[in-house]
Amino acid sequence: MSGLTLGLGLFALTLVLIALRMPVALAMLLTGGAGYALTLGWEPLVNTLKTLTYARFSSYTLSVIPLFILMGHLATEAGLNRALFRAARAWFGHLRGGLAIATVGGCAMFGAICGSSLATAATMSQVALPEMRRYGYSRALATGTLAAGGTLGILIPPSVILVIYAVYTEQSLGHLFLAAVVPGLIATLGYMLVVAVYVRVAPAAGPAGERAGRGERLASLREIWPVALVFLLVVGGIYLGWFSPTEGAAIGASAVGLLAVVRGGMRWAGLRASLLGTAETTAMIFLILLAAELFNAFLALTQMPATLAAAVERLEAPPMLLLGLMLAFYLLLGCVMESLAMILLTIPVFYPMVLAMDLGLSQHQVAVWFGILALVSVEVGMITPPFGLNIFVIHAMARDVPMAETFKGVLPFVASEVLRIILLLLVPGLALALPGLL
């Protein structure tokens, strides 16, 4: 059996196992380990496993992941999620569908200090869902908005997915963070537009609330200025070269931790909960990273990525068509797989193929642009049926709402996301403009 055949066969088997609900890390470990053993033998596999764990997890760069996750947990302890929602409600709550628009805005602002889609969805649900219920919002609109708004957590920098992409492709994390800013703003405005259209078609789905006074609006802005400060400090500091991404994450986590003590009154119990939550999430991510490392080592042995990249260079099909097919594949994967697994499973295969395409850009520009396209595509996977993880999170917060209603409410947001992917595909400058300033 050729290396290409073995690589393609076990890649397909991995997708099947994940679709059958086997844990992603276990599926990649099993198929990657089996493929490695079939290629080189069992003894080399044992020797590789002996050194692989330390080689991957001793990376200084990966320490940025638990720090960004900790920053999100501490932000919740500081009550920043409530302050952000109150500010958005003060400015938009008087509009029809205003609370849903405020929820999107709150998710976007919380995403600027969180970096996790699931954490953003769960955290904002605690404050936004009771308010939308109190004002008589339809269950589909309320839960659909929260599920979609949560995806902004992995798009608005800082983003854990972009950190991992930067590590695996050896790209500048600062450039990737900057490249995500404009697409993130477009996503936020697109979601708000979806809500506006939704309540225009179904006015009873999102009744208008009371208009906040000028004093309340100004007071709400005074409550959230620390969020803007932390965002500018972390992303701006990395961009300007004041400190490395890891140092920036440490500074951000420390700043938000101080806010949690001063503003939120965090005590030992809150700190313990934040540290335990960070440890659990980090352990899950690192286990998937280890499985992906073994799986990627097997793929490298089969030469499958290099062979496919060479085949792409020989094809006469338009590069944009091939790139579009890759993004469509991400949308399909999103139906059965979570975002981190999609990135780790596909980047070793897709990345060399994309770099081999003649897209009229430098290889660095292509790498950054594709990173944002892949991020946006896997973001959609968080809200697509039947597996969208954000929808499961929202369902856990609102068990009285059937999942079918949440899926119904989230479909307009999925349509908005597909349009945004097409826009970013046709206009690379939307992602490359800010990094180009460097």
C-alpha positions as CSV (number, residue, x, y, z in Angstrom):
1,M,0.0,0.0,0.0
2,S,1.4,3.4,-1.0
3,G,1.9,6.1,1.6
4,L,-0.7,8.4,-0.1
5,T,-3.3,5.6,0.0
6,L,-2.6,4.8,3.7
7,G,-2.7,8.5,4.6
8,L,-6.0,9.2,2.8
9,G,-7.5,6.0,4.2
10,L,-6.7,6.7,7.8
11,F,-7.6,10.4,7.4
12,A,-11.0,9.3,6.3
13,L,-11.2,6.7,9.1
14,T,-10.5,9.5,11.6
15,L,-13.4,11.5,10.3
16,V,-15.7,8.5,10.5
17,L,-14.7,7.8,14.1
18,I,-15.3,11.4,15.1
19,A,-18.7,11.4,13.3
20,L,-19.5,8.3,15.4
21,R,-18.9,10.5,18.5
22,M,-15.5,9.0,19.5
23,P,-13.6,11.7,21.4
24,V,-11.5,13.7,19.0
25,A,-8.2,13.2,20.8
26,L,-8.8,9.4,21.1
27,A,-9.7,9.1,17.4
28,M,-6.5,10.9,16.3
29,L,-4.3,9.0,18.7
30,L,-5.6,5.6,17.5
31,T,-5.4,6.3,13.8
32,G,-2.2,8.3,14.0
33,G,-0.6,5.6,16.2
34,A,-1.8,2.8,13.9
35,G,-0.6,4.6,10.8
36,Y,2.8,5.3,12.4
37,A,3.2,1.6,13.4
38,L,2.2,0.4,10.0
39,T,4.7,2.7,8.4
40,L,7.8,2.2,10.7
41,G,6.8,-0.5,13.2
42,W,5.7,-0.6,16.8
43,E,9.1,0.0,18.4
44,P,9.6,3.4,16.6
45,L,6.1,4.3,17.7
46,V,6.9,3.7,21.4
47,N,10.1,5.7,21.1
48,T,8.2,8.6,19.5
49,L,5.5,8.6,22.1
50,K,8.3,8.6,24.8
51,T,9.7,12.0,23.5
52,L,6.7,13.5,21.7
53,T,4.9,14.7,24.8
54,Y,7.8,16.7,26.3
55,A,8.9,18.0,22.9
56,R,5.4,19.5,22.3
57,F,4.4,20.6,25.7
58,S,7.7,22.2,26.7
59,S,7.1,24.9,24.0
60,Y,7.2,28.3,25.6
61,T,4.8,29.6,23.0
62,L,2.0,27.3,24.1
63,S,1.9,28.9,27.6
64,V,-0.1,31.7,26.0
65,I,-3.1,29.3,25.8
66,P,-3.8,28.8,29.6
67,L,-3.1,32.5,30.2
68,F,-5.7,33.6,27.7
69,I,-8.2,31.1,29.1
70,L,-7.5,32.3,32.6
71,M,-8.1,35.9,31.5
72,G,-11.6,34.9,30.4
73,H,-12.4,33.1,33.7
74,L,-11.1,36.1,35.7
75,A,-13.2,38.5,33.5
76,T,-16.3,36.6,34.6
77,E,-15.2,36.9,38.3
78,A,-14.7,40.6,37.7
79,G,-18.3,40.9,36.5
80,L,-17.2,42.3,33.2
81,N,-19.8,40.2,31.3
82,R,-22.5,42.0,33.2
83,A,-21.0,45.4,32.8
84,L,-20.6,44.9,29.0
85,F,-24.2,43.7,28.6
86,R,-25.5,46.6,30.7
87,A,-23.6,49.1,28.5
88,A,-24.8,47.5,25.3
89,R,-28.4,47.4,26.6
90,A,-28.2,51.1,27.6
91,W,-27.4,52.1,24.0
92,F,-29.5,49.6,22.1
93,G,-32.2,48.3,24.4
94,H,-34.8,50.8,23.3
95,L,-34.8,49.4,19.8
96,R,-37.0,46.5,18.6
97,G,-34.7,43.5,19.0
98,G,-32.4,45.8,21.0
99,L,-31.6,43.3,23.7
100,A,-30.5,40.7,21.1
101,I,-28.4,43.4,19.4
102,A,-27.0,44.3,22.9
103,T,-26.2,40.6,23.4
104,V,-24.2,40.5,20.2
105,G,-22.3,43.7,21.2
106,G,-21.6,42.3,24.6
107,C,-20.3,39.0,23.2
108,A,-18.0,40.9,20.9
109,M,-16.6,43.0,23.7
110,F,-16.2,40.0,26.0
111,G,-14.5,38.1,23.2
112,A,-11.8,40.8,23.3
113,I,-10.7,39.6,26.7
114,C,-11.7,35.9,26.5
115,G,-10.5,34.0,23.4
116,S,-13.0,31.1,23.7
117,S,-16.3,30.7,21.9
118,L,-17.8,28.3,24.5
119,A,-16.8,30.5,27.4
120,T,-18.3,33.6,25.7
121,A,-21.6,31.8,25.0
122,A,-21.9,30.4,28.5
123,T,-20.9,33.6,30.3
124,M,-23.1,36.0,28.3
125,S,-26.0,33.6,28.6
126,Q,-26.0,34.1,32.4
127,V,-26.8,37.8,32.0
128,A,-28.5,38.2,28.7
129,L,-30.9,35.2,28.6
130,P,-32.9,36.2,31.8
131,E,-33.3,39.8,30.4
132,M,-34.5,38.6,27.0
133,R,-37.0,36.3,28.7
134,R,-38.2,39.0,31.0
135,Y,-39.0,41.2,27.9
136,G,-40.9,38.4,26.1
137,Y,-38.3,37.6,23.4
138,S,-39.0,34.5,21.4
139,R,-37.0,31.5,22.5
140,A,-35.6,30.9,19.0
141,L,-34.3,34.5,18.7
142,A,-32.9,34.6,22.3
143,T,-31.0,31.3,22.2
144,G,-30.0,31.6,18.5
145,T,-28.5,35.1,19.2
146,L,-26.5,33.7,22.2
147,A,-25.2,30.7,20.3
148,A,-24.1,32.9,17.3
149,G,-22.8,35.7,19.5
150,G,-20.6,33.2,21.3
151,T,-18.6,32.5,18.2
152,L,-17.2,36.0,18.3
153,G,-15.1,34.8,21.3
154,I,-12.7,32.9,18.9
155,L,-12.7,35.6,16.2
156,I,-12.2,38.8,18.1
157,P,-8.5,38.8,19.3
158,P,-7.2,37.3,21.4
159,S,-8.1,33.9,20.0
160,V,-6.9,30.5,21.2
161,I,-7.5,29.0,17.7
162,L,-5.2,31.7,16.1
163,V,-2.6,30.9,18.7
164,I,-2.5,27.3,17.7
165,Y,-2.6,28.2,14.0
166,A,0.4,30.5,14.5
167,V,2.4,27.8,16.3
168,Y,1.8,25.1,13.7
169,T,2.4,27.4,10.7
170,E,5.1,29.5,12.3
171,Q,3.4,32.8,11.5
172,S,3.4,36.0,13.5
173,L,0.7,35.9,16.1
174,G,0.5,39.7,16.1
175,H,-0.2,39.7,12.4
176,L,-2.9,37.1,12.8
177,F,-4.6,39.0,15.7
178,L,-4.6,42.2,13.6
179,A,-5.9,40.3,10.6
180,A,-8.9,39.1,12.6
181,V,-10.0,42.6,13.7
182,V,-11.8,43.7,10.6
183,P,-13.5,40.3,10.0
184,G,-14.6,40.4,13.6
185,L,-16.2,43.8,13.3
186,I,-17.9,42.7,10.1
187,A,-19.2,39.6,11.9
188,T,-20.5,41.7,14.8
189,L,-22.3,44.2,12.4
190,G,-23.6,41.3,10.4
191,Y,-25.2,39.6,13.4
192,M,-26.8,42.9,14.5
193,L,-28.2,43.2,11.0
194,V,-29.6,39.7,11.2
195,V,-31.4,40.6,14.4
196,A,-32.8,43.8,12.8
197,V,-34.2,41.9,9.9
198,Y,-35.5,39.1,12.1
199,V,-37.6,41.4,14.3
200,R,-38.8,43.3,11.2
201,V,-40.2,40.0,9.8
202,A,-41.5,38.9,13.2
203,P,-42.0,42.0,15.4
204,A,-43.3,40.0,18.4
205,A,-40.0,38.1,18.6
206,G,-38.1,41.0,20.0
207,P,-40.1,43.7,21.7
208,A,-38.4,47.1,22.4
209,G,-37.4,48.0,26.0
210,E,-37.1,51.3,27.8
211,R,-34.9,54.1,26.5
212,A,-31.9,54.7,28.8
213,G,-31.1,58.3,29.8
214,R,-28.0,60.1,28.8
215,G,-26.6,59.8,32.3
216,E,-27.1,56.0,32.4
217,R,-25.4,55.7,29.0
218,L,-22.3,57.6,30.1
219,A,-22.2,55.7,33.3
220,S,-22.2,52.4,31.4
221,L,-19.2,53.5,29.3
222,R,-17.3,54.4,32.5
223,E,-17.9,50.8,33.7
224,I,-16.4,49.1,30.6
225,W,-13.4,51.3,29.8
226,P,-11.1,48.7,31.5
227,V,-12.1,46.2,28.8
228,A,-10.9,48.5,26.1
229,L,-7.7,49.3,28.0
230,V,-6.9,45.6,28.5
231,F,-7.6,44.8,24.8
232,L,-5.4,47.7,23.6
233,L,-2.7,46.8,26.0
234,V,-2.5,43.1,25.0
235,V,-3.1,43.3,21.2
236,G,-1.4,46.7,20.8
237,G,1.5,45.7,22.9
238,I,2.1,42.5,20.8
239,Y,1.6,44.5,17.6
240,L,4.1,47.3,18.6
241,G,6.7,44.8,19.9
242,W,6.5,45.9,23.5
243,F,6.3,42.3,24.6
244,S,5.9,38.8,23.2
245,P,2.5,37.1,22.9
246,T,3.1,35.1,26.1
247,E,4.1,38.2,28.0
248,G,1.1,40.0,26.6
249,A,-1.2,37.2,27.8
250,A,0.4,37.3,31.2
251,I,-0.1,41.0,31.5
252,G,-3.7,40.7,30.3
253,A,-4.5,38.0,32.8
254,S,-2.8,39.9,35.6
255,A,-4.8,43.1,34.7
256,V,-8.1,41.3,34.6
257,G,-7.3,39.5,37.8
258,L,-6.7,42.8,39.5
259,L,-10.0,44.0,38.2
260,A,-11.7,40.9,39.5
261,V,-10.4,41.7,43.0
262,V,-11.1,45.4,43.0
263,R,-14.4,45.5,41.1
264,G,-15.8,42.0,41.5
265,G,-14.7,41.3,45.0
266,M,-13.1,38.1,44.0
267,R,-11.9,36.0,46.9
268,W,-10.2,32.6,47.3
269,A,-13.2,30.6,46.1
270,G,-13.4,32.6,42.9
271,L,-9.7,32.3,42.2
272,R,-9.8,28.6,42.9
273,A,-12.7,28.2,40.5
274,S,-10.9,30.2,37.8
275,L,-7.7,28.2,38.2
276,L,-9.5,24.8,38.1
277,G,-11.6,25.9,35.1
278,T,-8.4,27.0,33.3
279,A,-6.7,23.7,34.1
280,E,-9.6,21.6,32.8
281,T,-9.9,23.5,29.5
282,T,-6.1,23.5,29.0
283,A,-5.8,19.8,29.7
284,M,-8.5,19.1,27.1
285,I,-6.8,21.3,24.5
286,F,-3.3,19.9,25.2
287,L,-4.6,16.3,24.9
288,I,-5.9,17.1,21.4
289,L,-2.6,18.8,20.6
290,L,-0.7,15.7,21.6
291,A,-3.0,13.5,19.4
292,A,-2.6,15.9,16.5
293,E,1.1,15.9,16.9
294,L,1.2,12.1,16.5
295,F,-1.3,12.2,13.7
296,N,0.7,14.8,11.8
297,A,3.9,12.8,12.3
298,F,2.2,9.9,10.6
299,L,1.0,12.1,7.7
300,A,4.5,13.4,7.2
301,L,5.8,9.9,6.9
302,T,3.3,9.1,4.2
303,Q,4.2,12.3,2.3
304,M,0.5,12.8,1.8
305,P,0.5,16.6,2.3
306,A,3.5,17.1,0.0
307,T,2.0,14.8,-2.6
308,L,-1.3,16.7,-2.6
309,A,0.4,20.0,-2.7
310,A,2.4,18.9,-5.8
311,A,-0.9,17.7,-7.4
312,V,-2.5,21.1,-6.7
313,E,0.4,22.8,-8.5
314,R,-0.2,20.7,-11.6
315,L,-3.9,21.3,-11.6
316,E,-5.4,23.7,-14.1
317,A,-8.4,24.5,-11.9
318,P,-8.7,28.1,-10.7
319,P,-6.9,28.5,-7.3
320,M,-9.9,30.4,-5.9
321,L,-12.2,27.4,-6.7
322,L,-9.9,25.0,-4.9
323,L,-9.7,27.4,-1.9
324,G,-13.5,27.7,-1.9
325,L,-13.8,23.9,-1.9
326,M,-11.5,23.7,1.2
327,L,-13.7,26.2,3.0
328,A,-16.8,24.3,2.0
329,F,-15.2,21.2,3.5
330,Y,-14.7,23.1,6.8
331,L,-18.4,23.9,6.8
332,L,-19.2,20.2,6.4
333,L,-16.8,19.2,9.1
334,G,-18.4,21.7,11.4
335,C,-21.5,19.5,11.4
336,V,-19.7,16.7,13.3
337,M,-16.5,18.3,14.8
338,E,-15.5,21.1,17.1
339,S,-13.3,24.0,15.9
340,L,-9.9,23.1,17.5
341,A,-10.1,19.5,16.1
342,M,-10.9,20.9,12.6
343,I,-7.9,23.1,12.6
344,L,-5.5,20.5,14.0
345,L,-6.7,17.8,11.7
346,T,-6.7,19.8,8.4
347,I,-3.9,22.3,8.6
348,P,-1.2,19.7,8.0
349,V,-3.0,18.8,4.8
350,F,-4.5,22.0,3.6
351,Y,-1.7,24.5,4.5
352,P,0.9,23.1,2.0
353,M,-1.8,22.9,-0.7
354,V,-2.7,26.6,-0.2
355,L,0.9,27.7,-0.2
356,A,1.3,25.9,-3.5
357,M,-1.5,27.9,-5.2
358,D,-0.8,31.0,-7.3
359,L,-3.1,33.5,-5.5
360,G,-1.2,36.6,-6.5
361,L,0.0,37.2,-2.9
362,S,3.2,36.6,-1.0
363,Q,3.4,33.3,1.0
364,H,3.2,35.2,4.2
365,Q,0.0,37.0,3.1
366,V,-1.5,33.8,1.9
367,A,-0.7,32.2,5.3
368,V,-2.3,35.0,7.2
369,W,-5.3,35.2,4.9
370,F,-6.0,31.5,4.9
371,G,-5.7,31.5,8.7
372,I,-8.5,34.0,9.0
373,L,-10.6,32.2,6.3
374,A,-10.1,28.9,8.2
375,L,-11.0,30.5,11.5
376,V,-14.2,32.1,10.2
377,S,-15.2,28.8,8.6
378,V,-14.6,26.7,11.8
379,E,-16.5,29.4,13.7
380,V,-19.6,28.6,11.6
381,G,-19.1,25.0,12.7
382,M,-19.8,26.0,16.3
383,I,-23.4,26.8,15.4
384,T,-24.2,24.3,12.6
385,P,-26.4,21.3,13.2
386,P,-26.2,18.6,14.3
387,F,-23.1,19.1,16.4
388,G,-22.7,22.9,16.9
389,L,-21.0,23.0,20.4
390,N,-22.3,26.5,21.2
391,I,-25.9,25.2,20.7
392,F,-25.2,22.5,23.3
393,V,-23.8,25.1,25.7
394,I,-26.9,27.3,25.3
395,H,-29.2,24.2,25.7
396,A,-27.5,23.5,29.0
397,M,-28.3,27.0,30.1
398,A,-31.9,26.9,28.8
399,R,-33.1,23.3,29.1
400,D,-36.7,24.3,28.6
401,V,-36.0,25.4,25.0
402,P,-36.0,22.5,22.5
403,M,-32.8,22.3,20.5
404,A,-34.9,22.4,17.4
405,E,-35.9,25.9,18.2
406,T,-32.4,27.0,18.8
407,F,-31.3,25.6,15.5
408,K,-34.2,27.4,13.9
409,G,-33.1,30.7,15.5
410,V,-29.5,30.3,14.6
411,L,-30.0,29.6,10.8
412,P,-30.2,33.3,9.8
413,F,-26.8,33.8,11.5
414,V,-25.3,30.9,9.6
415,A,-26.5,32.5,6.4
416,S,-24.8,35.7,7.5
417,E,-21.6,33.8,8.2
418,V,-21.6,32.1,4.7
419,L,-21.9,35.6,3.1
420,R,-19.0,36.8,5.2
421,I,-16.8,33.9,4.1
422,I,-17.6,34.7,0.5
423,L,-16.7,38.3,1.0
424,L,-13.4,37.5,2.7
425,L,-12.6,35.1,0.0
426,L,-13.2,37.6,-2.8
427,V,-11.6,40.6,-0.9
428,P,-8.4,39.4,0.8
429,G,-7.7,43.0,1.8
430,L,-10.3,42.9,4.5
431,A,-8.0,40.6,6.4
432,L,-4.6,41.8,5.2
433,A,-5.1,45.6,5.4
434,L,-4.1,46.0,9.1
435,P,-1.2,43.6,9.1
436,G,0.0,45.4,5.9
437,L,0.5,48.5,8.0
438,L,3.5,46.8,9.5
